[in-house]
Amino acid sequence: MEVVVPEEVAASIDRLREVLEEQFMRIATNSRVPPQPNYFTREEAAEYLRMSPRMLDSLSESGQIRRAKLGEERKSKVLFRRVDLDGYVEGQLDLNRQEALVRGRT
């Protein structure tokens, strides 16, 4: 059975398809996540890790998170690499897994 579609209906379907494609492209374009920087300031790094800047200072002073000081001592700027921040989180996850395994055995 062949369905005959009047020209007006076919034109409406084509227009609807165009509108949907435009809407899809607008949504796809607006939903792109901007790239993350490779280096963070102290405040940005603390926000990235969802911790206070003081906690970040404590972790970096103890050597748990690497940092780079740039410039003169009093006017130095501290930067953190994203790979180091992610490494710290991964290390914490590994520790948590190991502790859970030990608790499960006892």
SEFIZA-3560 file (N, C-alpha, C; in Angstrom, 3 decimals):
REM SEFIZA-3560
<numar><xx>0.851</xx><yy>-1.176</yy><zz>0.000</zz><atom>N</atom></numar>
<numar><xx>0.000</xx><yy>0.000</yy><zz>0.000</zz><atom>CA</atom></numar>
<numar><xx>0.891</xx><yy>1.231</yy><zz>0.000</zz><atom>C</atom></numar>
<numar><xx>0.671</xx><yy>2.080</yy><zz>-0.956</zz><atom>N</atom></numar>
<numar><xx>1.457</xx><yy>3.299</yy><zz>-1.087</zz><atom>CA</atom></numar>
<numar><xx>0.704</xx><yy>4.452</yy><zz>-0.454</zz><atom>C</atom></numar>
<numar><xx>1.421</xx><yy>5.217</yy><zz>0.382</zz><atom>N</atom></numar>
<numar><xx>0.805</xx><yy>6.356</yy><zz>1.041</zz><atom>CA</atom></numar>
<numar><xx>1.150</xx><yy>7.601</yy><zz>0.246</zz><atom>C</atom></numar>
<numar><xx>0.132</xx><yy>8.343</yy><zz>-0.080</zz><atom>N</atom></numar>
<numar><xx>0.329</xx><yy>9.581</yy><zz>-0.825</zz><atom>CA</atom></numar>
<numar><xx>0.237</xx><yy>10.720</yy><zz>0.174</zz><atom>C</atom></numar>
<numar><xx>1.313</xx><yy>11.529</yy><zz>0.234</zz><atom>N</atom></numar>
<numar><xx>1.361</xx><yy>12.642</yy><zz>1.166</zz><atom>CA</atom></numar>
<numar><xx>1.157</xx><yy>13.925</yy><zz>0.374</zz><atom>C</atom></numar>
<numar><xx>0.156</xx><yy>14.697</yy><zz>0.746</zz><atom>N</atom></numar>
<numar><xx>-0.059</xx><yy>15.962</yy><zz>0.054</zz><atom>CA</atom></numar>
<numar><xx>1.174</xx><yy>16.848</yy><zz>0.162</zz><atom>C</atom></numar>
<numar><xx>1.388</xx><yy>17.710</yy><zz>-0.811</zz><atom>N</atom></numar>
<numar><xx>2.560</xx><yy>18.589</yy><zz>-0.844</zz><atom>CA</atom></numar>
<numar><xx>2.660</xx><yy>19.456</yy><zz>0.403</zz><atom>C</atom></numar>
<numar><xx>1.547</xx><yy>19.931</yy><zz>0.929</zz><atom>N</atom></numar>
<numar><xx>1.582</xx><yy>20.787</yy><zz>2.120</zz><atom>CA</atom></numar>
<numar><xx>2.126</xx><yy>20.033</yy><zz>3.331</zz><atom>C</atom></numar>
<numar><xx>1.716</xx><yy>18.751</yy><zz>3.463</zz><atom>N</atom></numar>
<numar><xx>2.189</xx><yy>17.942</yy><zz>4.580</zz><atom>CA</atom></numar>
<numar><xx>3.679</xx><yy>17.657</yy><zz>4.410</zz><atom>C</atom></numar>
<numar><xx>4.091</xx><yy>17.332</yy><zz>3.198</zz><atom>N</atom></numar>
<numar><xx>5.503</xx><yy>17.057</yy><zz>2.934</zz><atom>CA</atom></numar>
<numar><xx>6.343</xx><yy>18.292</yy><zz>3.238</zz><atom>C</atom></numar>
<numar><xx>5.866</xx><yy>19.464</yy><zz>2.879</zz><atom>N</atom></numar>
<numar><xx>6.591</xx><yy>20.705</yy><zz>3.143</zz><atom>CA</atom></numar>
<numar><xx>6.677</xx><yy>20.957</yy><zz>4.651</zz><atom>C</atom></numar>
<numar><xx>5.610</xx><yy>20.665</yy><zz>5.379</zz><atom>N</atom></numar>
<numar><xx>5.615</xx><yy>20.827</yy><zz>6.839</zz><atom>CA</atom></numar>
<numar><xx>6.607</xx><yy>19.874</yy><zz>7.490</zz><atom>C</atom></numar>
<numar><xx>6.660</xx><yy>18.648</yy><zz>6.995</zz><atom>N</atom></numar>
<numar><xx>7.599</xx><yy>17.663</yy><zz>7.531</zz><atom>CA</atom></numar>
<numar><xx>9.041</xx><yy>18.122</yy><zz>7.275</zz><atom>C</atom></numar>
<numar><xx>9.304</xx><yy>18.620</yy><zz>6.070</zz><atom>N</atom></numar>
<numar><xx>10.650</xx><yy>19.104</yy><zz>5.757</zz><atom>CA</atom></numar>
<numar><xx>11.036</xx><yy>20.288</yy><zz>6.650</zz><atom>C</atom></numar>
<numar><xx>10.110</xx><yy>21.200</yy><zz>6.855</zz><atom>N</atom></numar>
<numar><xx>10.389</xx><yy>22.363</yy><zz>7.711</zz><atom>CA</atom></numar>
<numar><xx>10.628</xx><yy>21.928</yy><zz>9.154</zz><atom>C</atom></numar>
<numar><xx>9.845</xx><yy>20.986</yy><zz>9.633</zz><atom>N</atom></numar>
<numar><xx>10.027</xx><yy>20.467</yy><zz>10.986</zz><atom>CA</atom></numar>
<numar><xx>11.407</xx><yy>19.814</yy><zz>11.131</zz><atom>C</atom></numar>
<numar><xx>11.811</xx><yy>19.075</yy><zz>10.114</zz><atom>N</atom></numar>
<numar><xx>13.131</xx><yy>18.445</yy><zz>10.135</zz><atom>CA</atom></numar>
<numar><xx>14.223</xx><yy>19.521</yy><zz>10.218</zz><atom>C</atom></numar>
<numar><xx>14.097</xx><yy>20.587</yy><zz>9.470</zz><atom>N</atom></numar>
<numar><xx>15.077</xx><yy>21.678</yy><zz>9.500</zz><atom>CA</atom></numar>
<numar><xx>15.143</xx><yy>22.335</yy><zz>10.883</zz><atom>C</atom></numar>
<numar><xx>13.974</xx><yy>22.593</yy><zz>11.461</zz><atom>N</atom></numar>
<numar><xx>13.922</xx><yy>23.216</yy><zz>12.784</zz><atom>CA</atom></numar>
<numar><xx>14.572</xx><yy>22.322</yy><zz>13.829</zz><atom>C</atom></numar>
<numar><xx>14.269</xx><yy>21.017</yy><zz>13.772</zz><atom>N</atom></numar>
<numar><xx>14.860</xx><yy>20.082</yy><zz>14.726</zz><atom>CA</atom></numar>
<numar><xx>16.378</xx><yy>20.008</yy><zz>14.563</zz><atom>C</atom></numar>
<numar><xx>16.863</xx><yy>20.009</yy><zz>13.339</zz><atom>N</atom></numar>
<numar><xx>18.307</xx><yy>19.989</yy><zz>13.109</zz><atom>CA</atom></numar>
<numar><xx>18.959</xx><yy>21.259</yy><zz>13.651</zz><atom>C</atom></numar>
<numar><xx>18.321</xx><yy>22.408</yy><zz>13.447</zz><atom>N</atom></numar>
<numar><xx>18.850</xx><yy>23.669</yy><zz>13.983</zz><atom>CA</atom></numar>
<numar><xx>18.894</xx><yy>23.634</yy><zz>15.509</zz><atom>C</atom></numar>
<numar><xx>17.831</xx><yy>23.152</yy><zz>16.134</zz><atom>N</atom></numar>
<numar><xx>17.784</xx><yy>23.060</yy><zz>17.590</zz><atom>CA</atom></numar>
<numar><xx>18.854</xx><yy>22.100</yy><zz>18.113</zz><atom>C</atom></numar>
<numar><xx>19.014</xx><yy>20.972</yy><zz>17.441</zz><atom>N</atom></numar>
<numar><xx>20.033</xx><yy>20.011</yy><zz>17.855</zz><atom>CA</atom></numar>
<numar><xx>21.427</xx><yy>20.628</yy><zz>17.775</zz><atom>C</atom></numar>
<numar><xx>21.725</xx><yy>21.324</yy><zz>16.702</zz><atom>N</atom></numar>
<numar><xx>23.037</xx><yy>21.947</yy><zz>16.550</zz><atom>CA</atom></numar>
<numar><xx>23.259</xx><yy>23.023</yy><zz>17.613</zz><atom>C</atom></numar>
<numar><xx>22.223</xx><yy>23.780</yy><zz>17.926</zz><atom>N</atom></numar>
<numar><xx>22.339</xx><yy>24.817</yy><zz>18.949</zz><atom>CA</atom></numar>
<numar><xx>22.631</xx><yy>24.183</yy><zz>20.313</zz><atom>C</atom></numar>
<numar><xx>21.939</xx><yy>23.105</yy><zz>20.626</zz><atom>N</atom></numar>
<numar><xx>22.158</xx><yy>22.410</yy><zz>21.898</zz><atom>CA</atom></numar>
<numar><xx>23.565</xx><yy>21.802</yy><zz>21.930</zz><atom>C</atom></numar>
<numar><xx>23.965</xx><yy>21.148</yy><zz>20.861</zz><atom>N</atom></numar>
<numar><xx>25.283</xx><yy>20.513</yy><zz>20.808</zz><atom>CA</atom></numar>
<numar><xx>26.394</xx><yy>21.551</yy><zz>20.933</zz><atom>C</atom></numar>
<numar><xx>26.225</xx><yy>22.702</yy><zz>20.327</zz><atom>N</atom></numar>
<numar><xx>27.238</xx><yy>23.758</yy><zz>20.391</zz><atom>CA</atom></numar>
<numar><xx>27.320</xx><yy>24.356</yy><zz>21.782</zz><atom>C</atom></numar>
<numar><xx>26.191</xx><yy>24.577</yy><zz>22.429</zz><atom>N</atom></numar>
<numar><xx>26.173</xx><yy>25.197</yy><zz>23.752</zz><atom>CA</atom></numar>
<numar><xx>26.586</xx><yy>24.250</yy><zz>24.863</zz><atom>C</atom></numar>
<numar><xx>26.543</xx><yy>22.944</yy><zz>24.637</zz><atom>N</atom></numar>
<numar><xx>26.826</xx><yy>21.997</yy><zz>25.709</zz><atom>CA</atom></numar>
<numar><xx>28.295</xx><yy>21.587</yy><zz>25.766</zz><atom>C</atom></numar>
<numar><xx>29.124</xx><yy>22.149</yy><zz>24.914</zz><atom>N</atom></numar>
<numar><xx>30.541</xx><yy>21.807</yy><zz>24.951</zz><atom>CA</atom></numar>
<numar><xx>31.169</xx><yy>22.326</yy><zz>26.228</zz><atom>C</atom></numar>
<numar><xx>31.949</xx><yy>21.486</yy><zz>26.855</zz><atom>N</atom></numar>
<numar><xx>32.625</xx><yy>21.840</yy><zz>28.092</zz><atom>CA</atom></numar>
<numar><xx>33.953</xx><yy>22.492</yy><zz>27.721</zz><atom>C</atom></numar>
<numar><xx>34.229</xx><yy>23.671</yy><zz>28.275</zz><atom>N</atom></numar>
<numar><xx>35.505</xx><yy>24.302</yy><zz>27.946</zz><atom>CA</atom></numar>
<numar><xx>36.662</xx><yy>23.463</yy><zz>28.481</zz><atom>C</atom></numar>
<numar><xx>37.791</xx><yy>23.494</yy><zz>27.795</zz><atom>N</atom></numar>
<numar><xx>38.915</xx><yy>22.675</yy><zz>28.250</zz><atom>CA</atom></numar>
<numar><xx>39.443</xx><yy>23.141</yy><zz>29.600</zz><atom>C</atom></numar>
<numar><xx>39.910</xx><yy>22.189</yy><zz>30.390</zz><atom>N</atom></numar>
<numar><xx>40.487</xx><yy>22.497</yy><zz>31.693</zz><atom>CA</atom></numar>
<numar><xx>41.924</xx><yy>22.966</yy><zz>31.485</zz><atom>C</atom></numar>
<numar><xx>42.368</xx><yy>23.927</yy><zz>32.288</zz><atom>N</atom></numar>
<numar><xx>43.767</xx><yy>24.355</yy><zz>32.180</zz><atom>CA</atom></numar>
<numar><xx>44.700</xx><yy>23.269</yy><zz>32.723</zz><atom>C</atom></numar>
<numar><xx>45.947</xx><yy>23.305</yy><zz>32.299</zz><atom>N</atom></numar>
<numar><xx>46.941</xx><yy>22.346</yy><zz>32.786</zz><atom>CA</atom></numar>
<numar><xx>47.575</xx><yy>22.798</yy><zz>34.097</zz><atom>C</atom></numar>
<numar><xx>47.500</xx><yy>24.090</yy><zz>34.385</zz><atom>N</atom></numar>
<numar><xx>48.081</xx><yy>24.643</yy><zz>35.602</zz><atom>CA</atom></numar>
<numar><xx>47.038</xx><yy>25.453</yy><zz>36.352</zz><atom>C</atom></numar>
<numar><xx>47.084</xx><yy>25.373</yy><zz>37.685</zz><atom>N</atom></numar>
<numar><xx>46.118</xx><yy>26.062</yy><zz>38.530</zz><atom>CA</atom></numar>
<numar><xx>46.839</xx><yy>26.933</yy><zz>39.549</zz><atom>C</atom></numar>
<numar><xx>46.228</xx><yy>28.055</yy><zz>39.882</zz><atom>N</atom></numar>
<numar><xx>46.687</xx><yy>28.836</yy><zz>41.026</zz><atom>CA</atom></numar>
<numar><xx>46.274</xx><yy>28.098</yy><zz>42.295</zz><atom>C</atom></numar>
<numar><xx>46.720</xx><yy>28.591</yy><zz>43.425</zz><atom>N</atom></numar>
<numar><xx>46.384</xx><yy>27.975</yy><zz>44.709</zz><atom>CA</atom></numar>
<numar><xx>44.876</xx><yy>27.886</yy><zz>44.879</zz><atom>C</atom></numar>
<numar><xx>44.182</xx><yy>28.984</yy><zz>44.619</zz><atom>N</atom></numar>
<numar><xx>42.728</xx><yy>29.015</yy><zz>44.805</zz><atom>CA</atom></numar>
<numar><xx>42.021</xx><yy>28.102</yy><zz>43.812</zz><atom>C</atom></numar>
<numar><xx>42.482</xx><yy>28.104</yy><zz>42.564</zz><atom>N</atom></numar>
<numar><xx>41.869</xx><yy>27.249</yy><zz>41.549</zz><atom>CA</atom></numar>
<numar><xx>42.087</xx><yy>25.772</yy><zz>41.874</zz><atom>C</atom></numar>
<numar><xx>43.300</xx><yy>25.439</yy><zz>42.335</zz><atom>N</atom></numar>
<numar><xx>43.605</xx><yy>24.045</yy><zz>42.683</zz><atom>CA</atom></numar>
<numar><xx>42.743</xx><yy>23.581</yy><zz>43.851</zz><atom>C</atom></numar>
<numar><xx>42.593</xx><yy>24.446</yy><zz>44.852</zz><atom>N</atom></numar>
<numar><xx>41.756</xx><yy>24.084</yy><zz>46.000</zz><atom>CA</atom></numar>
<numar><xx>40.311</xx><yy>23.863</yy><zz>45.558</zz><atom>C</atom></numar>
<numar><xx>39.831</xx><yy>24.722</yy><zz>44.694</zz><atom>N</atom></numar>
<numar><xx>38.453</xx><yy>24.563</yy><zz>44.189</zz><atom>CA</atom></numar>
<numar><xx>38.337</xx><yy>23.288</yy><zz>43.357</zz><atom>C</atom></numar>
<numar><xx>39.335</xx><yy>23.005</yy><zz>42.537</zz><atom>N</atom></numar>
<numar><xx>39.341</xx><yy>21.809</yy><zz>41.695</zz><atom>CA</atom></numar>
<numar><xx>39.252</xx><yy>20.547</yy><zz>42.557</zz><atom>C</atom></numar>
<numar><xx>39.976</xx><yy>20.546</yy><zz>43.695</zz><atom>N</atom></numar>
<numar><xx>39.959</xx><yy>19.400</yy><zz>44.595</zz><atom>CA</atom></numar>
<numar><xx>38.836</xx><yy>19.458</yy><zz>45.624</zz><atom>C</atom></numar>
<numar><xx>38.090</xx><yy>20.554</yy><zz>45.612</zz><atom>N</atom></numar>
<numar><xx>36.981</xx><yy>20.766</yy><zz>46.554</zz><atom>CA</atom></numar>
<numar><xx>37.464</xx><yy>20.686</yy><zz>48.001</zz><atom>C</atom></numar>
<numar><xx>38.524</xx><yy>21.459</yy><zz>48.255</zz><atom>N</atom></numar>
<numar><xx>39.049</xx><yy>21.550</yy><zz>49.613</zz><atom>CA</atom></numar>
<numar><xx>39.452</xx><yy>22.997</yy><zz>49.856</zz><atom>C</atom></numar>
<numar><xx>39.747</xx><yy>23.309</yy><zz>51.098</zz><atom>N</atom></numar>
<numar><xx>40.142</xx><yy>24.670</yy><zz>51.429</zz><atom>CA</atom></numar>
<numar><xx>41.571</xx><yy>24.926</yy><zz>50.963</zz><atom>C</atom></numar>
<numar><xx>41.901</xx><yy>26.186</yy><zz>50.666</zz><atom>N</atom></numar>
<numar><xx>43.285</xx><yy>26.514</yy><zz>50.322</zz><atom>CA</atom></numar>
<numar><xx>44.265</xx><yy>26.137</yy><zz>51.439</zz><atom>C</atom></numar>
<numar><xx>43.840</xx><yy>26.239</yy><zz>52.692</zz><atom>N</atom></numar>
<numar><xx>44.711</xx><yy>25.848</yy><zz>53.808</zz><atom>CA</atom></numar>
<numar><xx>45.025</xx><yy>24.357</yy><zz>53.773</zz><atom>C</atom></numar>
<numar><xx>44.039</xx><yy>23.543</yy><zz>53.485</zz><atom>N</atom></numar>
<numar><xx>44.261</xx><yy>22.100</yy><zz>53.383</zz><atom>CA</atom></numar>
<numar><xx>45.224</xx><yy>21.805</yy><zz>52.236</zz><atom>C</atom></numar>
<numar><xx>45.058</xx><yy>22.495</yy><zz>51.128</zz><atom>N</atom></numar>
<numar><xx>45.953</xx><yy>22.333</yy><zz>49.985</zz><atom>CA</atom></numar>
<numar><xx>47.375</xx><yy>22.725</yy><zz>50.375</zz><atom>C</atom></numar>
<numar><xx>47.519</xx><yy>23.828</yy><zz>51.104</zz><atom>N</atom></numar>
<numar><xx>48.841</xx><yy>24.249</yy><zz>51.572</zz><atom>CA</atom></numar>
<numar><xx>49.478</xx><yy>23.166</yy><zz>52.430</zz><atom>C</atom></numar>
<numar><xx>48.698</xx><yy>22.601</yy><zz>53.325</zz><atom>N</atom></numar>
<numar><xx>49.198</xx><yy>21.556</yy><zz>54.214</zz><atom>CA</atom></numar>
<numar><xx>49.673</xx><yy>20.340</yy><zz>53.420</zz><atom>C</atom></numar>
<numar><xx>48.887</xx><yy>19.935</yy><zz>52.434</zz><atom>N</atom></numar>
<numar><xx>49.254</xx><yy>18.786</yy><zz>51.613</zz><atom>CA</atom></numar>
<numar><xx>50.490</xx><yy>19.066</yy><zz>50.766</zz><atom>C</atom></numar>
<numar><xx>50.609</xx><yy>20.281</yy><zz>50.262</zz><atom>N</atom></numar>
<numar><xx>51.770</xx><yy>20.591</yy><zz>49.433</zz><atom>CA</atom></numar>
<numar><xx>53.026</xx><yy>20.766</yy><zz>50.287</zz><atom>C</atom></numar>
<numar><xx>52.884</xx><yy>21.325</yy><zz>51.480</zz><atom>N</atom></numar>
<numar><xx>54.039</xx><yy>21.465</yy><zz>52.375</zz><atom>CA</atom></numar>
<numar><xx>54.542</xx><yy>20.112</yy><zz>52.861</zz><atom>C</atom></numar>
<numar><xx>53.647</xx><yy>19.140</yy><zz>53.002</zz><atom>N</atom></numar>
<numar><xx>54.054</xx><yy>17.805</yy><zz>53.436</zz><atom>CA</atom></numar>
<numar><xx>54.555</xx><yy>16.955</yy><zz>52.268</zz><atom>C</atom></numar>
<numar><xx>54.491</xx><yy>17.485</yy><zz>51.063</zz><atom>N</atom></numar>
<numar><xx>54.984</xx><yy>16.761</yy><zz>49.894</zz><atom>CA</atom></numar>
<numar><xx>53.983</xx><yy>15.830</yy><zz>49.248</zz><atom>C</atom></numar>
<numar><xx>52.744</xx><yy>15.841</yy><zz>49.699</zz><atom>N</atom></numar>
<numar><xx>51.735</xx><yy>14.944</yy><zz>49.122</zz><atom>CA</atom></numar>
<numar><xx>51.237</xx><yy>15.438</yy><zz>47.769</zz><atom>C</atom></numar>
<numar><xx>51.299</xx><yy>16.750</yy><zz>47.567</zz><atom>N</atom></numar>
<numar><xx>50.919</xx><yy>17.350</yy><zz>46.285</zz><atom>CA</atom></numar>
<numar><xx>52.058</xx><yy>18.267</yy><zz>45.865</zz><atom>C</atom></numar>
<numar><xx>52.546</xx><yy>18.070</yy><zz>44.648</zz><atom>N</atom></numar>
<numar><xx>53.641</xx><yy>18.894</yy><zz>44.146</zz><atom>CA</atom></numar>
<numar><xx>53.133</xx><yy>20.274</yy><zz>43.749</zz><atom>C</atom></numar>
<numar><xx>54.034</xx><yy>21.265</yy><zz>43.893</zz><atom>N</atom></numar>
<numar><xx>53.724</xx><yy>22.625</yy><zz>43.483</zz><atom>CA</atom></numar>
<numar><xx>54.995</xx><yy>23.248</yy><zz>42.935</zz><atom>C</atom></numar>
<numar><xx>54.828</xx><yy>24.298</yy><zz>42.175</zz><atom>N</atom></numar>
<numar><xx>55.965</xx><yy>25.040</yy><zz>41.640</zz><atom>CA</atom></numar>
<numar><xx>55.843</xx><yy>26.488</yy><zz>42.094</zz><atom>C</atom></numar>
<numar><xx>56.925</xx><yy>27.010</yy><zz>42.650</zz><atom>N</atom></numar>
<numar><xx>56.967</xx><yy>28.417</yy><zz>43.039</zz><atom>CA</atom></numar>
<numar><xx>57.712</xx><yy>29.172</yy><zz>41.956</zz><atom>C</atom></numar>
<numar><xx>57.099</xx><yy>30.209</yy><zz>41.452</zz><atom>N</atom></numar>
<numar><xx>57.690</xx><yy>31.021</yy><zz>40.400</zz><atom>CA</atom></numar>
<numar><xx>57.932</xx><yy>32.431</yy><zz>40.922</zz><atom>C</atom></numar>
<numar><xx>59.084</xx><yy>32.962</yy><zz>40.668</zz><atom>N</atom></numar>
<numar><xx>59.363</xx><yy>34.343</yy><zz>41.054</zz><atom>CA</atom></numar>
<numar><xx>60.124</xx><yy>34.441</yy><zz>42.364</zz><atom>C</atom></numar>
<numar><xx>60.254</xx><yy>35.697</yy><zz>42.811</zz><atom>N</atom></numar>
<numar><xx>60.970</xx><yy>35.982</yy><zz>44.051</zz><atom>CA</atom></numar>
<numar><xx>60.185</xx><yy>35.459</yy><zz>45.245</zz><atom>C</atom></numar>
<numar><xx>60.901</xx><yy>35.223</yy><zz>46.342</zz><atom>N</atom></numar>
<numar><xx>60.303</xx><yy>34.591</yy><zz>47.530</zz><atom>CA</atom></numar>
<numar><xx>59.042</xx><yy>35.315</yy><zz>47.999</zz><atom>C</atom></numar>
<numar><xx>59.115</xx><yy>36.613</yy><zz>48.212</zz><atom>N</atom></numar>
<numar><xx>57.955</xx><yy>37.339</yy><zz>48.747</zz><atom>CA</atom></numar>
<numar><xx>56.862</xx><yy>37.550</yy><zz>47.693</zz><atom>C</atom></numar>
<numar><xx>57.255</xx><yy>37.596</yy><zz>46.450</zz><atom>N</atom></numar>
<numar><xx>56.270</xx><yy>37.840</yy><zz>45.388</zz><atom>CA</atom></numar>
<numar><xx>56.070</xx><yy>36.602</yy><zz>44.519</zz><atom>C</atom></numar>
<numar><xx>56.422</xx><yy>35.448</yy><zz>45.052</zz><atom>N</atom></numar>
<numar><xx>56.339</xx><yy>34.235</yy><zz>44.240</zz><atom>CA</atom></numar>
<numar><xx>54.885</xx><yy>33.831</yy><zz>44.007</zz><atom>C</atom></numar>
<numar><xx>54.703</xx><yy>33.193</yy><zz>42.894</zz><atom>N</atom></numar>
<numar><xx>53.385</xx><yy>32.662</yy><zz>42.540</zz><atom>CA</atom></numar>
<numar><xx>53.488</xx><yy>31.148</yy><zz>42.584</zz><atom>C</atom></numar>
<numar><xx>52.508</xx><yy>30.513</yy><zz>43.181</zz><atom>N</atom></numar>
<numar><xx>52.500</xx><yy>29.060</yy><zz>43.299</zz><atom>CA</atom></numar>
<numar><xx>51.535</xx><yy>28.505</yy><zz>42.265</zz><atom>C</atom></numar>
<numar><xx>52.004</xx><yy>27.505</yy><zz>41.527</zz><atom>N</atom></numar>
<numar><xx>51.161</xx><yy>26.837</yy><zz>40.543</zz><atom>CA</atom></numar>
<numar><xx>51.161</xx><yy>25.335</yy><zz>40.804</zz><atom>C</atom></numar>
<numar><xx>50.028</xx><yy>24.734</yy><zz>40.509</zz><atom>N</atom></numar>
<numar><xx>49.848</xx><yy>23.290</yy><zz>40.649</zz><atom>CA</atom></numar>
<numar><xx>49.502</xx><yy>22.722</yy><zz>39.278</zz><atom>C</atom></numar>
<numar><xx>50.130</xx><yy>21.598</yy><zz>38.925</zz><atom>N</atom></numar>
<numar><xx>49.782</xx><yy>20.944</yy><zz>37.665</zz><atom>CA</atom></numar>
<numar><xx>48.553</xx><yy>20.063</yy><zz>37.872</zz><atom>C</atom></numar>
<numar><xx>47.683</xx><yy>20.076</yy><zz>36.884</zz><atom>N</atom></numar>
<numar><xx>46.471</xx><yy>19.254</yy><zz>36.972</zz><atom>CA</atom></numar>
<numar><xx>46.817</xx><yy>17.779</yy><zz>37.120</zz><atom>C</atom></numar>
<numar><xx>47.849</xx><yy>17.316</yy><zz>36.419</zz><atom>N</atom></numar>
<numar><xx>48.238</xx><yy>15.914</yy><zz>36.488</zz><atom>CA</atom></numar>
<numar><xx>48.642</xx><yy>15.544</yy><zz>37.915</zz><atom>C</atom></numar>
<numar><xx>49.268</xx><yy>16.458</yy><zz>38.650</zz><atom>N</atom></numar>
<numar><xx>49.636</xx><yy>16.184</yy><zz>40.042</zz><atom>CA</atom></numar>
<numar><xx>48.406</xx><yy>16.148</yy><zz>40.949</zz><atom>C</atom></numar>
<numar><xx>47.463</xx><yy>17.036</yy><zz>40.693</zz><atom>N</atom></numar>
<numar><xx>46.228</xx><yy>17.053</yy><zz>41.494</zz><atom>CA</atom></numar>
<numar><xx>45.434</xx><yy>15.767</yy><zz>41.249</zz><atom>C</atom></numar>
<numar><xx>45.336</xx><yy>15.379</yy><zz>39.983</zz><atom>N</atom></numar>
<numar><xx>44.629</xx><yy>14.134</yy><zz>39.662</zz><atom>CA</atom></numar>
<numar><xx>45.354</xx><yy>12.926</yy><zz>40.250</zz><atom>C</atom></numar>
<numar><xx>46.696</xx><yy>12.972</yy><zz>40.243</zz><atom>N</atom></numar>
<numar><xx>47.483</xx><yy>11.893</yy><zz>40.828</zz><atom>CA</atom></numar>
<numar><xx>47.239</xx><yy>11.755</yy><zz>42.319</zz><atom>C</atom></numar>
<numar><xx>47.104</xx><yy>12.884</yy><zz>42.997</zz><atom>N</atom></numar>
<numar><xx>46.814</xx><yy>12.847</yy><zz>44.429</zz><atom>CA</atom></numar>
<numar><xx>45.465</xx><yy>12.163</yy><zz>44.677</zz><atom>C</atom></numar>
<numar><xx>44.466</xx><yy>12.534</yy><zz>43.901</zz><atom>N</atom></numar>
<numar><xx>43.131</xx><yy>11.937</yy><zz>44.067</zz><atom>CA</atom></numar>
<numar><xx>43.195</xx><yy>10.439</yy><zz>43.786</zz><atom>C</atom></numar>
<numar><xx>43.873</xx><yy>10.047</yy><zz>42.720</zz><atom>N</atom></numar>
<numar><xx>43.986</xx><yy>8.621</yy><zz>42.396</zz><atom>CA</atom></numar>
<numar><xx>44.689</xx><yy>7.868</yy><zz>43.524</zz><atom>C</atom></numar>
<numar><xx>45.735</xx><yy>8.483</yy><zz>44.098</zz><atom>N</atom></numar>
<numar><xx>46.433</xx><yy>7.864</yy><zz>45.214</zz><atom>CA</atom></numar>
<numar><xx>45.528</xx><yy>7.669</yy><zz>46.417</zz><atom>C</atom></numar>
<numar><xx>44.685</xx><yy>8.661</yy><zz>46.682</zz><atom>N</atom></numar>
<numar><xx>43.741</xx><yy>8.539</yy><zz>47.795</zz><atom>CA</atom></numar>
<numar><xx>42.731</xx><yy>7.435</yy><zz>47.538</zz><atom>C</atom></numar>
<numar><xx>42.284</xx><yy>7.311</yy><zz>46.292</zz><atom>N</atom></numar>
<numar><xx>41.350</xx><yy>6.236</yy><zz>45.955</zz><atom>CA</atom></numar>
<numar><xx>41.996</xx><yy>4.870</yy><zz>46.150</zz><atom>C</atom></numar>
<numar><xx>43.273</xx><yy>4.756</yy><zz>45.747</zz><atom>N</atom></numar>
<numar><xx>43.991</xx><yy>3.489</yy><zz>45.936</zz><atom>CA</atom></numar>
<numar><xx>44.119</xx><yy>3.156</yy><zz>47.418</zz><atom>C</atom></numar>
<numar><xx>44.448</xx><yy>4.163</yy><zz>48.235</zz><atom>N</atom></numar>
<numar><xx>44.549</xx><yy>3.936</yy><zz>49.681</zz><atom>CA</atom></numar>
<numar><xx>43.216</xx><yy>3.472</yy><zz>50.261</zz><atom>C</atom></numar>
<numar><xx>42.142</xx><yy>4.109</yy><zz>49.818</zz><atom>N</atom></numar>
<numar><xx>40.808</xx><yy>3.728</yy><zz>50.308</zz><atom>CA</atom></numar>
<numar><xx>40.473</xx><yy>2.285</yy><zz>49.932</zz><atom>C</atom></numar>
<numar><xx>40.836</xx><yy>1.890</yy><zz>48.709</zz><atom>N</atom></numar>
<numar><xx>40.585</xx><yy>0.514</yy><zz>48.271</zz><atom>CA</atom></numar>
<numar><xx>41.379</xx><yy>-0.477</yy><zz>49.122</zz><atom>C</atom></numar>
<numar><xx>42.648</xx><yy>-0.154</yy><zz>49.365</zz><atom>N</atom></numar>
<numar><xx>43.497</xx><yy>-1.040</yy><zz>50.165</zz><atom>CA</atom></numar>
<numar><xx>42.962</xx><yy>-1.161</yy><zz>51.585</zz><atom>C</atom></numar>
<numar><xx>42.549</xx><yy>-0.043</yy><zz>52.177</zz><atom>N</atom></numar>
<numar><xx>41.997</xx><yy>-0.079</yy><zz>53.532</zz><atom>CA</atom></numar>
<numar><xx>40.715</xx><yy>-0.900</yy><zz>53.575</zz><atom>C</atom></numar>
<numar><xx>39.898</xx><yy>-0.793</yy><zz>52.550</zz><atom>N</atom></numar>
<numar><xx>38.647</xx><yy>-1.570</yy><zz>52.516</zz><atom>CA</atom></numar>
<numar><xx>38.953</xx><yy>-3.052</yy><zz>52.416</zz><atom>C</atom></numar>
<numar><xx>39.969</xx><yy>-3.419</yy><zz>51.649</zz><atom>N</atom></numar>
<numar><xx>40.338</xx><yy>-4.829</yy><zz>51.535</zz><atom>CA</atom></numar>
<numar><xx>40.840</xx><yy>-5.361</yy><zz>52.871</zz><atom>C</atom></numar>
<numar><xx>41.653</xx><yy>-4.563</yy><zz>53.572</zz><atom>N</atom></numar>
<numar><xx>42.182</xx><yy>-5.000</yy><zz>54.871</zz><atom>CA</atom></numar>
<numar><xx>41.044</xx><yy>-5.146</yy><zz>55.866</zz><atom>C</atom></numar>
<numar><xx>40.123</xx><yy>-4.210</yy><zz>55.877</zz><atom>N</atom></numar>
<numar><xx>38.972</xx><yy>-4.298</yy><zz>56.815</zz><atom>CA</atom></numar>
<numar><xx>38.119</xx><yy>-5.514</yy><zz>56.500</zz><atom>C</atom></numar>
<numar><xx>38.005</xx><yy>-5.833</yy><zz>55.225</zz><atom>N</atom></numar>
<numar><xx>37.196</xx><yy>-6.979</yy><zz>54.823</zz><atom>CA</atom></numar>
<numar><xx>37.789</xx><yy>-8.300</yy><zz>55.248</zz><atom>C</atom></numar>
<numar><xx>39.091</xx><yy>-8.346</yy><zz>55.417</zz><atom>N</atom></numar>
<numar><xx>39.770</xx><yy>-9.593</yy><zz>55.801</zz><atom>CA</atom></numar>
<numar><xx>39.746</xx><yy>-9.834</yy><zz>57.287</zz><atom>C</atom></numar>
<numar><xx>39.598</xx><yy>-8.774</yy><zz>58.078</zz><atom>N</atom></numar>
<numar><xx>39.652</xx><yy>-8.945</yy><zz>59.538</zz><atom>CA</atom></numar>
<numar><xx>38.281</xx><yy>-9.099</yy><zz>60.133</zz><atom>C</atom></numar>
//
